[in-house]
């Protein structure tokens, strides 16, 4: 089984009424990441969305490049990068540069997107999302091989492409693919990537596991990652109330996306791949995380480091407790099992 890793995630959402500028938020987050790199964080992930009035991060590569220059340990990834809005060859080039800047600390998580306004903004019909996703994965995998290749598909067509500069990591950045459906989980298995499950356990996680096993593959050979906010705090702390309000604000946007797209989203019957906030003292967080990891075979868990409308300094106590007290105990408990 892959070693267990913990980290943080950023979306840089800054509600219009927050009282501080986007520039201030970016500067303070850079300082926070430099500190987190020193106290034990192992991952820094980013999410991507477009045309949102609170400044939701639309482009992770420049941010990751800035962070790579001031850190030495954390690895950078996405949950998720929206494949239909990124030309795979250009994305592969950006990742090659980032891989060199960071010394080989880059990973990539892909999803196909579902918000209609984003497809309209890029002038793309939603009906192309599946083909853009599939061909994007195929092109990226060829790019990561480091050899000259040609590709002739429905959406992309080119000859004699090779990505330069070469990647620091042999085979390019490790690739994750997200799923919220049975078809999506079969896609993950088909392309033989690591996994970012969401939605219902039976549809996503179980489908992926069963598909791999039917093909003679072992799910433990792959990384399984998720964003799940963690607040290490006493129940009556003022920060917890702020975090809960920010979580409601954060999730409200995704519910709107699902409604506009006509998709079910994270609802439905059955056990979910739980992404609800974990909040409590150190003992409580250790118990919750240990059970969650054991149930789903999670290898990578990141918490939202700065919930929308909050400042990085307001999260310092919780994050310090997470990486210096909770994470070591969770890793020890999983190792014993």
C-alpha positions in Angstrom: 0.0 0.0 0.0 1.2 3.5 -0.8 2.4 5.6 2.2 -0.3 7.8 3.8 0.0 11.5 3.0 -1.8 14.6 4.4 -1.9 18.1 3.2 -4.0 21.1 2.3 -6.1 22.4 -0.5 -6.7 25.9 -1.8 -9.4 27.4 -4.0 -8.6 31.1 -3.2 -12.3 32.0 -2.9 -12.6 35.4 -1.5 -16.3 36.5 -1.1 -16.9 40.1 -2.2 -17.8 41.2 1.4 -14.7 39.6 3.0 -13.0 43.0 3.7 -9.6 42.1 2.2 -8.3 42.0 -1.3 -7.4 39.0 -3.5 -3.8 40.2 -3.5 -3.7 40.1 0.3 -5.1 36.6 0.3 -2.5 35.3 -2.2 0.3 36.8 -0.3 -0.9 35.4 3.0 -1.4 32.0 1.6 2.1 31.9 0.2 3.4 32.6 3.7 1.1 29.9 5.1 2.4 27.3 2.7 6.0 28.1 3.5 5.2 27.5 7.1 3.2 24.3 6.4 6.1 22.9 4.5 8.2 23.2 7.6 5.7 21.6 10.1 5.0 18.4 8.2 2.4 19.0 5.4 3.1 16.7 2.5 0.6 17.8 -0.1 -0.7 21.1 -1.5 -3.6 20.7 -3.9 -5.7 23.2 -5.9 -9.2 23.2 -7.3 -10.2 24.9 -10.5 -13.4 26.8 -11.5 -14.0 29.7 -13.8 -16.0 33.0 -13.9 -17.0 33.0 -10.2 -17.5 36.3 -8.5 -15.5 35.4 -5.5 -12.3 34.8 -7.5 -12.3 31.0 -7.5 -8.9 29.9 -8.6 -8.9 29.5 -12.4 -5.3 28.7 -13.0 -3.2 26.6 -10.6 0.2 26.5 -12.4 1.4 30.0 -11.6 0.4 29.6 -8.0 2.2 26.2 -7.7 5.3 27.7 -9.4 5.4 30.5 -6.8 4.9 28.0 -3.9 7.5 25.7 -5.3 10.1 28.4 -5.1 9.6 28.8 -1.3 9.1 25.2 -0.3 11.2 22.0 -0.3 9.0 19.1 0.7 5.3 19.5 -0.3 4.1 18.0 -3.5 1.6 19.9 -5.7 -1.5 18.5 -7.2 -5.1 19.2 -8.3 -8.5 18.0 -7.2 -9.3 18.9 -9.9 -7.9 20.4 -13.0 -10.8 20.6 -15.5 -9.5 18.8 -18.6 -12.0 20.1 -21.2 -10.7 23.7 -20.6 -7.0 22.8 -20.9 -5.4 21.9 -24.1 -3.4 18.7 -23.2 -0.2 19.6 -25.0 -0.1 23.0 -23.5 -0.9 21.6 -20.0 1.8 19.0 -20.5 4.3 21.8 -21.3 3.2 23.8 -18.2 3.6 20.8 -16.0 7.1 20.1 -17.5 8.2 23.6 -16.5 6.6 23.2 -13.1 8.2 19.8 -12.6 11.7 21.4 -13.2 11.0 24.4 -10.9 9.8 22.2 -8.1 12.4 19.4 -8.5 9.9 16.8 -9.4 7.1 17.6 -6.9 4.2 17.7 -9.3 1.1 15.5 -9.6 -2.2 16.1 -11.5 -5.8 15.2 -10.8 -8.3 15.5 -13.7 -12.0 15.9 -14.0 -14.3 16.7 -16.9 -16.4 19.5 -15.3 -20.2 19.9 -15.3 -21.1 23.6 -14.8 -22.9 24.8 -17.9 -21.7 28.4 -17.5 -18.1 27.3 -17.7 -18.6 25.5 -21.0 -20.4 28.6 -22.4 -17.6 30.8 -21.2 -15.1 28.8 -23.2 -17.4 28.4 -26.2 -17.7 24.7 -25.8 -20.8 22.5 -25.9 -21.3 20.4 -22.8 -21.9 17.4 -25.1 -18.1 17.4 -25.8 -17.0 17.0 -22.2 -16.6 13.2 -22.3 -14.6 13.2 -25.6 -12.4 16.1 -24.4 -11.8 14.3 -21.1 -10.9 11.0 -22.7 -8.7 12.3 -25.4 -7.1 14.8 -23.0 -6.0 11.9 -20.7 -4.7 9.9 -23.7 -2.7 12.8 -25.0 -1.3 13.6 -21.6 -0.2 10.0 -21.0 1.6 10.1 -24.4 3.2 13.4 -23.5 4.5 12.1 -20.2 6.3 9.2 -21.9 8.9 11.7 -23.2 8.9 10.5 -26.8 7.8 12.1 -30.0 4.3 11.1 -31.0 1.4 11.8 -33.2 -2.3 11.8 -32.2 -5.4 11.8 -34.4 -8.7 11.9 -32.5 -12.1 13.5 -32.6 -11.0 16.6 -30.7 -7.2 16.7 -31.1 -5.1 16.1 -34.2 -1.4 16.7 -34.5 1.9 15.2 -35.6 5.4 14.8 -34.2 4.9 16.3 -30.8 7.5 16.0 -28.0 7.4 17.9 -24.7 10.4 20.0 -23.8 11.9 20.5 -21.3 11.8 16.9 -20.2 10.2 16.0 -16.9 12.2 15.5 -13.7 10.0 12.6 -12.8 10.4 9.5 -14.9 7.1 9.0 -16.7 5.9 12.5 -15.9 3.7 13.7 -13.0 1.6 10.9 -11.4 -1.9 11.1 -12.8 -5.2 11.0 -10.9 -8.7 10.9 -12.4 -11.9 11.9 -10.5 -15.2 10.1 -10.6 -18.7 10.8 -9.4 -20.4 7.9 -11.4 -20.0 4.3 -12.4 -18.9 5.3 -15.9 -16.4 7.7 -14.4 -14.9 4.9 -12.2 -14.6 2.6 -15.1 -12.8 5.4 -16.9 -10.3 5.6 -14.1 -9.7 1.8 -14.2 -9.4 1.9 -18.0 -6.7 4.6 -18.0 -4.9 2.9 -15.1 -4.5 6.1 -13.1 -4.8 6.9 -9.4 -8.3 7.7 -8.1 -10.2 10.7 -6.7 -13.7 9.3 -5.7 -16.7 11.4 -4.9 -20.4 10.8 -4.6 -21.9 7.4 -3.6 -19.6 4.6 -2.5 -21.4 1.9 -4.4 -21.4 3.8 -7.7 -17.9 5.2 -7.5 -15.5 3.5 -5.1 -17.0 0.0 -5.3 -17.2 0.1 -9.1 -13.6 1.1 -9.3 -12.5 -1.7 -6.9 -14.6 -4.3 -8.7 -13.4 -3.3 -12.1 -9.8 -3.5 -11.1 -10.2 -6.9 -9.4 -12.1 -8.3 -12.4 -9.0 -7.4 -14.5 -6.6 -9.0 -12.0 -5.3 -5.7 -10.6 -5.0 -4.7 -7.0 -6.6 -1.5 -5.7 -3.8 -1.2 -3.1 -1.4 -0.5 -6.0 -3.0 2.9 -6.6 -3.3 6.1 -4.6 -6.8 7.2 -3.5 -7.3 10.9 -2.6 -9.9 13.2 -1.4 -10.6 16.7 -0.1 -12.1 16.5 3.4 -12.0 19.5 5.7 -10.6 19.0 9.2 -10.8 21.4 12.0 -8.8 20.5 15.2 -10.5 22.5 17.9 -12.7 22.5 20.9 -16.4 22.4 20.2 -17.1 25.9 21.5 -14.2 27.7 19.7 -15.2 30.8 17.7 -13.1 29.6 14.8 -15.3 26.5 14.5 -18.4 28.5 13.9 -16.6 30.5 11.2 -15.4 27.3 9.5 -18.9 25.8 9.5 -20.3 28.9 8.0 -17.6 29.0 5.4 -18.2 25.3 4.6 -21.8 26.0 3.9 -20.8 28.8 1.7 -18.3 26.6 -0.1 -20.8 23.8 -0.8 -23.6 26.1 -1.9 -21.8 26.8 -5.1 -21.5 23.2 -6.0 -25.1 22.6 -5.4 -25.9 25.4 -7.7 -23.7 23.9 -10.4 -25.4 20.5 -10.0 -28.9 22.1 -10.3 -27.9 24.1 -13.4 -26.4 21.0 -15.0 -29.4 18.7 -14.1 -27.1 16.2 -12.3 -27.8 14.6 -9.0 -24.5 15.7 -7.5 -23.5 14.2 -4.2 -27.0 13.1 -3.1 -28.9 9.9 -3.6 -29.4 6.8 -1.6 -26.7 4.8 0.0 -23.4 5.4 1.8 -21.4 8.3 0.5 -17.7 8.7 0.1 -17.8 11.0 3.1 -16.6 14.6 2.5 -18.3 16.2 5.5 -16.2 18.3 7.8 -14.4 16.5 10.6 -14.3 18.8 13.7 -13.3 18.2 17.2 -10.3 17.7 19.5 -7.2 15.7 18.7 -8.6 12.4 19.9 -11.8 12.9 17.9 -10.0 13.7 14.7 -7.7 10.8 15.1 -10.6 8.4 15.5 -12.6 9.8 12.5 -9.7 9.8 10.1 -8.5 6.4 11.1 -11.9 4.9 10.5 -12.3 6.8 7.2 -8.9 5.7 5.9 -9.5 2.1 6.8 -12.9 2.0 5.1 -11.8 3.5 1.8 -8.1 2.7 1.6 -7.4 6.4 1.4 -3.8 7.3 0.8 -4.1 11.1 0.3 -6.3 13.5 2.4 -6.2 17.2 2.2 -8.1 19.8 4.2 -9.2 23.2 3.0 -6.5 25.4 4.5 -8.4 28.7 4.2 -12.2 28.4 4.0 -13.8 31.2 2.0 -13.9 34.5 3.7 -11.4 33.6 6.4 -7.7 34.6 6.7 -4.9 32.1 6.9 -3.9 33.3 10.4 -7.3 32.2 11.6 -6.5 28.6 10.7 -3.0 28.4 12.2 -3.9 26.7 15.5 -6.0 24.0 13.8 -3.4 23.3 11.1 -0.5 23.1 13.5 -2.4 20.6 15.7 -3.4 18.6 12.6 0.2 18.2 11.3 2.0 17.9 14.6 -0.5 16.0 16.7 -3.2 14.3 14.7 -1.3 13.1 11.6 1.5 11.3 13.4 -1.1 9.4 15.5 -3.2 8.5 12.5 -0.2 7.2 10.6 0.8 5.1 13.6 -2.7 3.7 14.0 -2.9 2.8 10.3 0.6 1.2 10.4 -0.5 -1.0 13.3 -3.6 -2.2 11.4 
